[in-house]
Amino acid sequence: MPKPVVAIVGRPNVGKSTLFNRLAGNRIAIVEDRPGVTRDRIYASSEWLTHQFHIIDTGGIEVGSEDEILFRIREQAELAIAEANAIIFVADGKEGVTPADQEVAQILFRSRKPVALAVNKVDNPDQINNIYSFYELGLGEPFAISAEHGTGIGDLLDQVMADIPEDFEETEYDEDVIRVALIGRPNVGKSSLVNAILGTDRVLVSPEAGTTRDAIDTPFSTEDQDYVLIDTAGMRKRGKVYETTEKYSVLRALRAIERCDVAVLVIDGEQGIIEQDKKIAGYALEAGRAMMIVVNKWDIVEKDDKTAHKFEQEVRKQFPFMAWAPILFVSAKTKQRVHRILEIVKQNAENHALRIQTAVLNSVIEDAVAMTPPPTDKGRRLRVLYTTQVAVKPPAFAIFVNDPELMHFSYERYLENKLRSAFGFEGTPMRMFIRQKSSKEKN
C-alpha cells in the first residue's frame, strides 16, 4: 500500500529537524542551533500505531527575504507542501507568534492541506500557557510539544493521522490491472520506453537528464490485459542532485514503487552499471515488488556475438540479490525487443501473486529435505516439520522447524531454490519465515 506523506514546515530554527529525527528514529537531519541549516528536504519513513507514512523535513521558510538561500528554502518547502497529504506546522513556544509565523500560516491556508500546529520547545508544564496565543493563526488547536524530549508527540500524531483521508491516493485501479513502474537513474530512456511500448508519444522525452518531474500514470490494454505504466523521474544519489524539482521527484519515484506490482529497472547499456542502479533496485526489492531488468540503448552499443552474454554476466555479478530477475536487451529508439517487456511483466505479475496448495508445497519440501538432509550443529539436527504459504505479492512462506536457531542461511537458500525450481517464481522475490512449532501444536 502507498504511504501518505507528512511535511514538516515552519520558519527557521523552530526545531523542525529535531522533530523529524525523533519521528524517523535516528539523526538523519543535521540539527544545529542556527537558522538555515536544513536547506533541502530530507525524506524518511516512520510509523505511528498502525499507520505508516513518509516524512519530509524542509528548510525554514523565510518570507520576504531577498537572500538566495532563504528563497530556495521557501521554494523547497512549498514543493514539499504540494506533495504532502498532511502538514505539521512547527512554531517556537518560547518566542510566541511572530510575523513570519503569520505569513507561513497564509501559505498553508492557500495549500488547502490539513495542518496540525505543533508549538515546540514547551519543555515543562510551566510553559503550557505559551501556546494559547497561537490560536490567532487560525489553524485550529495548537499542540504543545517538546521535540527534544519527546513530550506531546503522540497527541500530535493522532491528529495528523486523523487528518489524512483514507483515499489519500488519488488513483485506484482494479485488482486485475497490472501496475508497472519504470524506475532508474535519470536519462536512461524510461520515458522513451513508455512511448515505445504505447506506440505513441504520450510522455515528454528529452535528452536532458531529469525531464520527467512527476510519476505519470498511463492506463492501456493489450491482448485482453489491462496495464498502468508509471513513468517515474530518474533517481540520483543525494550528493549528485542539485535541482530542486529533481529532488522533489525522488519521493514520487519511491511512492510509484510502492504503488506498482512490477518494477522495471532500466539500465543504460552504453554507460553500463553504476552503484546507483543497485541502490534503486534495492528500493524495489525492499518493497517486495516483482522485477525485471531492461538494458536500454542496446542499438548504440558496439558489440559482437559475446557482448550480450558478457553484459548479462556482469548484471548477475552486480545484482547477486536478484538472480531471479529476467534480463532483456532493448532499444527504445528502434523498438528492438520492446514488445517482449509486457510479456515478461505479465509473467512476473502472475508469479508475484502465485499461491501454492499446502499439500503440494510440503511434498516439494519433504523431497528437498530427503535429497539433502539439514546439517547437524553441535550434535543437534534441524528438523523441518511443515511449510505453509502465508502471503502473496510477494510469495511468503512459513517453515516450521524444531529450533529456528539450527536453520543456517545456506540451507534456507537451498529450500528457496527448490521452491523456485518446482514452481517457477521467476521475476519475484520470496520471503521465508522460520518458525518454531509451538508445544501445543506438537501434542
C-alpha positions, 0 to 999 in steps of 0.5 A: 500500500502507498504511504501518505506523506507528512511535511514538516514546515515552519520558519527557521530554527523552530526545531523542525529537524529535531522533530523529524529525527525523533519521528524517523528514529535516528539523526538523519537531519543535521540539527544545529542551533542556527537558522538555515541549516536544513536547506533541502528536504530530507525524506524518511519513513516512520510509523505511528500505531498502525499507520505508516507514512513518509516524512519530509523535513524542509528548510525554514521558510523565510518570507520576504527575504531577498537572500538566495538561500532563504528563497530556495528554502521557501521554494523547497518547502512549498514543493514539499507542501504540494506533495504532502497529504498532511502538514505539521506546522512547527512554531517556537513556544518560547518566542510566541507568534511572530510575523513570519509565523503569520505569513507561513500560516497564509501559505498553508491556508492557500495549500488547502492541506490539513495542518496540525500546529505543533508549538515546540520547545514547551519543555515543562508544564510551566510553559503550557500557557505559551501556546494559547496565543497561537490560536490567532493563526487560525489553524485550529488547536495548537499542540504543545510539544517538546521535540527534544524530549519527546513530550506531546508527540503522540497527541500530535500524531493522532491528529495528523493521522486523523487528518489524512483521508483514507483515499489519500491516493488519488488513483485506484485501479482494479485488482486485475490491472497490472501496475508497472513502474519504470524506475532508474537513474535519470536519462536512461530512456524510461520515458522513451520506453513508455512511448515505445511500448504505447506506440505513441508519444504520450510522455515528454522525452528529452535528452536532458537528464531529469525531464520527467518531474512527476510519476505519470500514470498511463492506463492501456490494454493489450491482448485482453490485459489491462496495464498502468505504466508509471513513468517515474523521474530518474533517481540520483544519489543525494550528493549528485542532485542539485535541482530542486524539482529533481529532488522533489521527484525522488519521493514520487519515484519511491511512492510509484514503487510502492504503488506498482506490482512490477518494477522495471529497472532500466539500465543504460547499456552504453554507460553500463552499471553504476552503484546507483542502479543497485541502490534503486533496485534495492528500493524495489526489492525492499518493497517486495515488488516483482522485477525485471531488468531492461538494458536500454540503448542496446542499438548504440552499443558496439558489440559482437556475438559475446557482448550480450552474454558478457553484459548479462554476466556482469548484471548477475555479478552486480545484482547477486540479490536478484538472480531471479530477475529476467534480463532483456536487451532493448532499444527504445529508439528502434523498438528492438525487443520492446514488445517482449517487456509486457510479456515478461511483466505479465509473467512476473505479475502472475508469479508475484501473486502465485499461491501454492496448495499446502499439500503440494508445497510440503511434498516439494519440501519433504523431497528437498529435505530427503535429497539433502538432509539439514546439517547437524550443529553441535550434535543437534539436527534441524528438523523441518516439520511443515511449510505453509504459504502465508502471503502473496505479492510477494510469495511468503512462506512459513517453515516450521522447524524444531529450533529456528536457531539450527536453520543456517542461511545456506540451507534456507537458500537451498529450500528457496531454490527448490521452491523456485525450481518446482514452481517457477517464481521467476521475476519475484522475490520470496520471503521465508519465515522460520518458525518454531512449532509451538508445544501445543501444536506438537501434542 
